[in-house]
Amino acid sequence: MQLRAVPLGYVTLLNGRAATGMFAVLILYGLAALHRRLGAHVKELPVNLAVLITTASLLSLSLLTSEIDAFWVARGAADVWSIAREGMQAIAWAGVGGFLVWQGLSNRRAWVRAIGSCQ
């Protein structure tokens, strides 16, 4: 959703896209807090906590980058090549790769870890 083009009349930070992103970040941090508090039975709890917090951090970074890019696009600078847009691509691929490495570690599958490390 953050990689889509900015619609006309876009208001930076006060929109549904930003609210949805912040909601997702809060859900991930809430899950991390619940895992820390009630997750003694969870296998490999530190790894799960690290993945949840890292994902929330990457999503926060992606959200802020998206809104910075949208700020400039909404002011007529859409024709200028955006480093922020390329940065969001890197953040998205880092999130996918991190998730795959985590799945490979959790399920003890070397081939999944290898695919995740190539991301």
C-alpha positions as CSV (number, residue, x, y, z in Angstrom):
1,M,0.0,0.0,0.0
2,Q,2.9,2.4,0.7
3,L,4.5,1.8,-2.6
4,R,1.4,3.0,-4.6
5,A,1.4,6.4,-6.3
6,V,0.2,9.3,-4.2
7,P,-3.5,10.2,-5.0
8,L,-4.6,13.8,-5.7
9,G,-5.4,15.8,-2.6
10,Y,-3.2,13.7,-0.4
11,V,-2.6,15.1,3.1
12,T,0.6,14.0,4.5
13,L,0.4,12.0,7.9
14,L,-3.3,12.7,8.3
15,N,-4.7,10.0,6.0
16,G,-5.9,6.4,6.0
17,R,-2.6,5.0,4.7
18,A,-0.6,6.5,7.5
19,A,-3.2,5.4,10.1
20,T,-3.2,1.9,8.8
21,G,0.6,1.7,8.9
22,M,0.7,3.0,12.5
23,F,-2.0,0.5,13.5
24,A,0.0,-2.3,12.0
25,V,3.2,-1.1,13.8
26,L,1.3,-0.9,17.1
27,I,-0.1,-4.4,16.6
28,L,3.4,-5.8,16.1
29,Y,4.7,-4.1,19.2
30,G,1.7,-5.3,21.1
31,L,2.3,-8.8,20.0
32,A,6.0,-8.5,21.0
33,A,4.8,-7.3,24.5
34,L,2.4,-10.2,24.8
35,H,5.0,-12.7,23.8
36,R,7.4,-11.3,26.3
37,R,4.9,-11.4,29.1
38,L,2.9,-14.6,28.3
39,G,5.1,-16.5,25.9
40,A,7.2,-18.7,28.2
41,H,5.7,-21.8,26.4
42,V,6.7,-20.4,22.9
43,K,9.6,-22.3,21.3
44,E,12.5,-20.0,20.5
45,L,11.0,-17.0,22.2
46,P,14.0,-14.6,21.7
47,V,14.0,-15.2,18.0
48,N,10.2,-14.6,17.8
49,L,10.6,-11.4,19.7
50,A,13.5,-10.2,17.5
51,V,11.4,-10.9,14.4
52,L,8.4,-9.0,15.7
53,I,10.4,-6.0,16.8
54,T,12.5,-5.9,13.7
55,T,9.4,-6.1,11.5
56,A,7.7,-3.3,13.5
57,S,10.9,-1.2,13.1
58,L,11.1,-1.8,9.4
59,L,7.4,-1.0,8.9
60,S,7.9,2.2,10.9
61,L,10.8,3.2,8.7
62,S,8.9,2.3,5.6
63,L,5.9,4.4,6.7
64,L,8.0,7.4,7.4
65,T,9.8,7.1,4.1
66,S,6.5,6.8,2.3
67,E,5.1,9.9,3.9
68,I,8.3,11.9,3.2
69,D,8.1,10.9,-0.4
70,A,4.4,11.7,-0.5
71,F,5.0,15.1,1.0
72,W,7.3,16.0,-2.0
73,V,5.1,14.4,-4.6
74,A,2.0,16.3,-3.3
75,R,3.9,19.6,-3.8
76,G,4.7,19.0,-7.4
77,A,8.1,17.3,-7.2
78,A,6.9,14.0,-8.6
79,D,9.1,14.2,-11.7
80,V,12.3,14.3,-9.5
81,W,13.8,10.9,-9.0
82,S,13.1,9.8,-5.5
83,I,15.7,8.1,-3.4
84,A,13.0,7.5,-0.8
85,R,11.1,5.3,-3.2
86,E,14.2,3.2,-3.8
87,G,14.7,3.1,0.0
88,M,11.2,1.7,0.5
89,Q,12.0,-1.1,-2.0
90,A,15.1,-2.0,0.0
91,I,13.1,-1.9,3.3
92,A,10.4,-4.1,1.8
93,W,12.9,-6.7,0.6
94,A,14.7,-6.7,3.9
95,G,11.4,-7.5,5.6
96,V,10.7,-10.3,3.3
97,G,14.2,-11.7,3.6
98,G,14.1,-11.5,7.4
99,F,10.8,-13.3,7.5
100,L,12.1,-16.1,5.3
101,V,15.3,-16.5,7.4
102,W,13.1,-16.6,10.5
103,Q,10.9,-19.3,9.0
104,G,13.9,-21.3,7.9
105,L,15.3,-21.1,11.4
106,S,12.0,-22.0,13.1
107,N,11.3,-25.0,10.8
108,R,15.0,-26.0,10.4
109,R,14.9,-25.7,6.6
110,A,18.3,-24.7,5.1
111,W,16.8,-24.0,1.7
112,V,14.3,-21.4,3.1
113,R,17.1,-19.7,5.0
114,A,19.2,-19.6,1.8
115,I,16.3,-17.9,-0.2
116,G,15.8,-15.4,2.7
117,S,19.5,-14.5,2.8
118,C,19.5,-13.8,-1.0
119,Q,16.8,-11.2,-0.5
